[in-house]
Structures are given as structure tokens and as C-alpha cells.
């Protein structure tokens, strides 16, 4: 059975502003894929505690909309063609309630999430949809779908934490701490201080791009697959254990270890002595940025010269390069676009910006300890449990992107994915690349003194 609840909400502030740099970074995909940009819809399912009622779930959603300006923001394009954001004073949100048997509640929540996620948002919609799955007269799961223009992964985790905290403190007066919203971020970026940050980042970009490869995949021409862009996922316990131990041994972050492994494998694949990625950055380094709402994600070039480097030296070079890249990922998109065009004219040839990487790896705490000495039998047993999955393909990707590598933790493994343009890298070669990353990690794991 399906019912609908209407939530009326009213916020404290309204306003109109240009998009933030993070929103503008996403806008490129919104424009390219319009009107079918539902891949930019982010969904989450939140388990509802036994002592929380349906009215309390609905009240939580109301407060979120009132406190988070990004959730009551609409978008438009002005007469000059520039995108803008508009924070609305209030409105209503339709919440779908779907009733299911207790044993089917979770599968019903996943089906509801898929349905809500499958419909693209219009620019004049509020960028959130919600549903609740109830069973035996109480709510079991809250389903939330949010348009990527209004949030990113970091902000979404904060939002989910706020939901759970509000349920844990029902009946208590809670003070909402002041935080930066996209209207504030837009103003901050247009200030002299914000423009100075952008100028420093663009200066770094220019330095990296002047020697960047013109075509990382030059000479490669496999038979294109249909759809053209194919994605492979791999979940590896062996990779997780190897990265953990290498990170502890070499005293760098798991992210640096994974970037080193990937850079070496990309060098092997492309034949280039310099590994070149556009490295995704969350841009959440200051306390105010860590609690800010809206998307802050942008990217920056990661260039690693691997000439003559053994693994330890490659790690050192990657660490140094990644520190520079992560500090140069806040930039004004139109100004950067002009700077890249200047570099192309200066070089007399193009710049290959087609390799992208997003790595979100934290130190693993739930992995089995490595025996001492850790032999091949232990790590190969873990490796035998690696799972690979080919995902449904897509006909197009972000403009210019041909290689999109991602890595993140699961509770017991590292989940990697690689989406490639099959005119330069087949799905079979993508799977082999992920195998190569795991194999290199295992090989270096076995060299760690115990």
C-alpha cells in the first residue's frame, strides 16, 4: 500500500547568487546530459530506530529542509547564459509512505530508492525526494534522494549523521551550529580572498599542464563496445590488507599508497614515464568547510614522474605530488578553462585531461591482522576471494573523460571501480588494470620486513 504525506516547511533566509565553484563543476554534467541527468541523483536508506514514530520522521525531514538552505534551492539560467541558484523561503515536500511486511521492508526500501532516483530533477524542483517504508504500524526505513547540485558525499554523510543525532535526542532542545551554505560560499569565492585562492590553484595547474601528455592513450584502438563506456568493479580483501600494512610501514596514508599503485600501473599501460591524473578533492580541510552544506568537490592535476623510482621512492614522489594537488583544487571554472586554452596555444598541442581518480580510503580497523611473518599463502588466500563485477554500460560520460578510477573502503575490503571509454581501453583491459593494482600491492606487501 502507498500513501503520501505533505510536509510544509519555512526557512529563515532567501537569496540569489551565482553557483559556487563546486556547483559549477557539476553544472557541466547537468548541461551535457539534460534532461536525462538522473545519474546525478544520490540516494541513501536510513534505518529508523524502534522508538521513533512516523510523525517524528516527518518532523526530522521538515527541520532538515528549514535548516539546510541547499535543500530548498532551485536553479535557473540567466539571460546571459550563466547558471544561478535561488534559496526559497519555503514550500512543501511530498513524502511517499510504502507499507510492507517486516521481512520485505528492506527490499521495499531499495525498490523505493531506485524509483525515486530514476527520475531526473528539474532545475525548478526542490532538490530532494523522500519516502518512508513502514511495517507493523511503525517506520522501518527512511529513503532520501538528493540532486548532486545540492550536496556531495561529505555533506551527505553529515546530513545522515544529523538525522541519526536528532532521533537519538528526541524531546531535547538542540542548537544548530552556524555553518556555511552555498549562498555564503558563493560570496566567499567572489571575494578578493577567494579569487586569490583560485589564482594560486590556476598557477599550479599551468605548471603541471605545460608538460602534461597530449594523449595518454595514443595509438590504442580496441574495437569499441556497446554501450561505449563500460565499468568494472572489484572488491578485494587482499588489496585492503596490503594497503593497510604498506601504509603503516611507509608512514603515509592509504590514499597515497593506492595512488602510487595506480600511477605505476597507468605508466605501464600508457608507456608514459609521467603518470597524470585529475585527482578529485573534497576541499573540506578547514573546520568551517567540514560542516558546510552543498558540493565542494573539484579536481586538480596529479603528476608523478616515476623515472628510475623503486616502490618506496614512487611513494615518496606520489605523496609530495598529492599534497600539492589537494591544495590546488579550489578554482573558478571559467578562469581555469581560459587558462587551459592558453596552455594549449602555448604548447601547440592539446592536453589530455581524460584520466580521473577519486580515492577515499581511511585507515582500516576491521581487517584481520597479518601473521608474522606474513607469507604468500596468507595474502593469496585473501586474494582468492576478490570479486569482480561488470556494471551496465553507458553511452556517454563527462566531457573529455575516458578513464575514471575510484577507490573506497568497505567494512572488510577495498572497493575499486574503473569506467573507461572502450575506444581506448576495453572492459577486459579495465579488469586487467584492477588486477594489476592488486597484484602490485600484494607483491610489495610481501617485501615488508616483519
N, C-alpha and C positions, 0 to 999 in steps of 0.2 A: 504494500500500500504506500502511496506517495501523498504527502501533504506539503503545503507551503506556508512559511511564516514570513511576515514582513517586518523588518527591523527599521525603525526610524532613528536617525542619528543627526546630531548637530555639533559641529566643531567650533573652535574659538576663533580661528583665523581663516581668511580667504586671501587670495593673491594670484598674481600672474607674473610669469618670468620666462626667460629663455630656458631651454633644457640645461641640466648640468652636463659636465663633460662625460660622466658615466652614462647618463641617459642618451646623450648624443652618440656615444659609441654604439649603443644598442639600436638607435634610430636607423642606422644604415640597414640593418636586417629587417626592421619594421617596413621600411620603404621598399626594399627589394622583394620581399615575399608577400606584400599586401595584395589582396586581403587575406591570404592564407598563411598567417604567421602564428598559427596555434602552437608551433614548436617552442615559442617564447612564453608559453604558459607553464608556470611552476606549480606543482601540486604537493600537498602534504596531508597525511592522515594522522590525527592525534587521538590516542586512546583517552576516553573520558573516565575519570575515577568513579567508583561506585556511589560516592556520596554527593555527586554533582548532578543537579536536575537539568531538564531541558531548558526551563526559563533562565537558569544560571548560565548555561552555554550561550544562549541568545544574548544575554546581557554582556557576556565577555566579548562577543563579536561587536556589539554596539560600542563598547568602550574602546576597542581597537580602532574602529573607524573614527571615533571622535578624537583619539589621542595621536593617531598616525596620519598626518596630512597626506602622505603618499597614497594612502588607500582611498582617499576621496578627491583624487586629482584626475582631471581629464586632459586631453591633449588636442592640439589643433595645429594647422599650418597657416602662418600669417600671409598677407598679400605678397610679401617679398619672397615667400617660399621657405621661411625659417620656422622650424617647429617650436612650439611654446607649450607650457604647462599651466594649468588653471586649477588652483585649490578651491574646491566648492565649500560653501558653508554647511551643507547638509544634504540629506536625501534619504532614500530607502534602499534596503538590500533585501532581496528575496532569498530566503534560505529554504532549501529543499529538505524535507524530512522523509526518509525512506525506512519503512519498518521491515524487519527481517527476523527469522528465527535465530536464536543465540548462536547456533553452530554455523550460520551463514552470514553473521554480521560483518566479519572482516572481508569476506569476498564481496559482499554487497558494497562495502565502503570503497574497495578498489574499483568496482564497476562504476560507482557514482563518480569517483575521482576521474576515471577515464572519460566519462561522458561530459563532465564539466570542463575538462581540459581540452576536449576535442574541438571546441568552438572558439574561433579567434575573437579576441576583444576588439570592439570598435573604439576609435580614439575618443569618442564622447561617452563611452561607458565608464562607470567606476571600475577600477582595475582589480576587482576581487569578486569571486563567487564562493559560495559556501553551502555545505549540506551537512546533515546530521543523520546517522544511522541509529535507529532505536530498536530495542528488543526488550521484551518483557516489561514494557512501560517505562523504560529508562534509556537515556542516551548512551551509546557504546563508543561511537567514533565520530569525531568532527573532521569533516573534509574541507580543505581550503585550496582554492586555485587563485593564483595571483599573476597578473601580467608582469613580465620581466622589466618593463619600463618603470615599474613601481618598487622593485626590490631586487636584491641579488642573494646569493647563497648565504653570505654572512648575515645580512639583515633578516633573512627568513629564519635563520637559527635563533636570532634574538627575539623575533616575533613569537616563535613557538615556545621559547623559554618564558616569555611574558604570559602566555596563555596558561601554561602549567603553574606558574607562580600565582596567578590570580585565582586559580582553583584551589591551590594549597592554602590560600589566605582568605577564603570566603568569609564575609562578615567583618573583615578588618578594613580599616581606612588605610589606603595605600597612596602614598605620594608619588606621582610620576616625575622622575628626574627630568630636568631640562635637557633637550637634545637637539641636534641639528637635523632639520628637514630639508628636502630638496630646494625649497624657496631660499633657505638660508645658504645652502651650498652653492646655488647659482649666484647669489650676491657675493659670496666669498671668492668664487672663482673669477668674477669680473673685477674684483678689487685690485689695486696695484700689487699687493702681496700675492694674490692668486696668479696674476699674469707673470710675476717673477718666477713662480714655481713652474709654470708652463714653459717659460723661456729656457730655464735650466734643463728641463726634460727634453725639449726640442734640440738643444745644443748637444745633448748626449746622443739622441737619435742620429743627428747629422754625422757625428764622429763614427758611429757604428755603420751607417749605411754607405759611407763613401767607399768602403772596401767589401761590402756585402756581395754575395754571389748574384749574378744576373739571372741564373736559372739553376736551382739546386738539383733539379731532376733532368738536366739536359741529356738528350739522347735516349730517354726512356719512352717507349711507346707500346705498352701492352695493349692487348685487344680490350677496348672499353666494355665494361659490364653494364647491365641494365637492372635497376637504375644506376646512373653514373657514379654516385657516391656511395661507398659501402663502408660498413663499420663492424669491427671485430672487438669483442670484449674478452678479457681474460681475468680470472680470479685466481691468485697464486699465493698459497701459504709460504712456499719456498722463497718467493721474492720478498715477502713481508719479513721473514726471519733474517734473510741475508741483508736487507736494507737496515734492519734494526741493529744487527751486530756490526756492520760496516760503519754505521753512523756513530755508534759508541766507540769503536776502535779508532776512527779517524777524527772524532770530536767535531763533527759537522752535523747539520740537520738531515733528517731522512729526505727532505726535498732536494738538497744538494746531491745526495747520493743518487737519487733517481735521475736528476738532470744530467749528472755525469754519465751514468749508464746509457741514457738516451742519446746524449751528444756523441758518444763513441760509436753507437750503433748507427746513428744518422750519418756520421763521417764514413763508415763502412759502406752504407747504402748509396750515398751520393758521390763518393770519391773526392769530396771537398776536404781540405785539411782544416777548414774552419767550420765548426758547427754553428748553425744560425737558426734560432727560433724566435718567434714573437711570444714572449713569456707573459701569461696572464697574471695580473696582480690585483689583490683585493683592495689595496690602498686603504687599509684600516690600521695604521700604525699609531696614531695619537689616540688618547682616551676619548676625545670628542668624536673622532672618526669611527671608533669601535662601536659606539652606541648610535651613530647617525642612521636615519632611515633612508630608503631609496638605494639605487645601484651606484656603487663607486668603482666598479671593475673597469680597468683599462689594461693596456699591454705595453711592453717595451722590448726592444731587441736584446736578446742574449747571444752574444758572440763569444765562442770559446775556441781559441787556437790550440789544437791538440798535437801540433807537430812535435815529435820526439818525446811525448809525455807517456810515462807509465801510469798506472791507475791512480796511485797516490798523487802524482803531480797533476793529473787530469782533474782530480777532486779539488786540489788547491786552486787551479785556474778557474774551475767552474764556480767555486764558492766566491772568488773575487769578482767574477763577471756577474753573478746573480745578485750580489749586493748592489752593484751599480745599476743593474736593470730594474730591480724592485724600487729603487729610489727615483726612477725616471719615468714612472708610469702615470703621471698626472699631467695632462696636456690638453690644450684647446684643439679640438679636432680640425676645424677649418685651417688653423695656422699650421698644424702638423702636415696636413695634406699639401699645403703650399710649399712647405719645406721639403717634402719628399719629391715634389715635382722639380724643385730647384736642383736637388741632388741628381736626379735622373738626367737633367740637362747638362749638369757639370760633368757627369760620368760619360755621357754619350750613349748610355745603355740603361736598360731597366734595372730594377731592384726586386729580388724575389722575396716577397713577404708572405709566402704561402704556407710556411710551416709554423703552426701554432701549438702551444703547450700550456695546459693548466695543471698544476701539481699542488694538491692539498694533502700533504702527508704529515701527520703528527706522530710523535714517538708512540709506538705500540706498547700497550700494557698487558694485553690479554694473550700474548703469544707463548707457546711452550719454550722453556729455557733450552738453550743449545747445550748439548753434552760437552764435556771437556775430556779428551779432545773431541771436537766436532768433526766427524768423518763424513765421507761421501754417502755412506748408507743412510745416515740421518736426513741429510738435505735432499737426497734423491727420493726418499720415501715421501717427503713433503711435496716434492715436485711431481710425483706421480698423481697427486690429487688436483693438479692445476686443471681448471675448467675453462674452456673457450666456447664462445657463442657468437654466431654471426647474426647481426641485427638486421631488421628490414632496411633496405637502402632508401636513398632519396635522390631526386632528380637534380637538385642544386644545393649549394652551400653558400656560406657567407662569401661575398665578392672577393675573389683572389685566393681563397683558402683551398689548398689541395691536400694538406696533411694536418690532422688535428688530433693531437695526443693528449690524453688525460690520465691522471692517476689520483686515487684517493683511498683512504683506509676503509676497510670493513672491520667487523669485530675481530676477525681472525686471519685476515689476508689483506693483500693489496689488489684493488680492482683497477685494471688499466683498460683503456679503450683507444682505438685508433680508427679514425674515419679518414678515408683517402679518396681522392679523385682517381678513378680507375684508368684514366687516360695516361697517368704517370706511375701508378702503383696499384697492382691488382689486389684483390682481397686476400689471395693466397700469400702474396708478398707482405701484406699488412700483418697477417697472422705470424709469418716468419719473423718479422721485426719484433713483435712482442715476445716470441720465443727467444730471440737473440738477447733481448734485455734481461730476461730471466736467466738465461744460460751464463751471461757475463757476470751477473750478480752472484750466482752460485759459485762460479769459478773463483771470484775474488773472495767470497766468504770462506772458501777452503784454504786461503792463504793467511787467514788471521791467526797470529800466534795465540795459543791457549795456555 
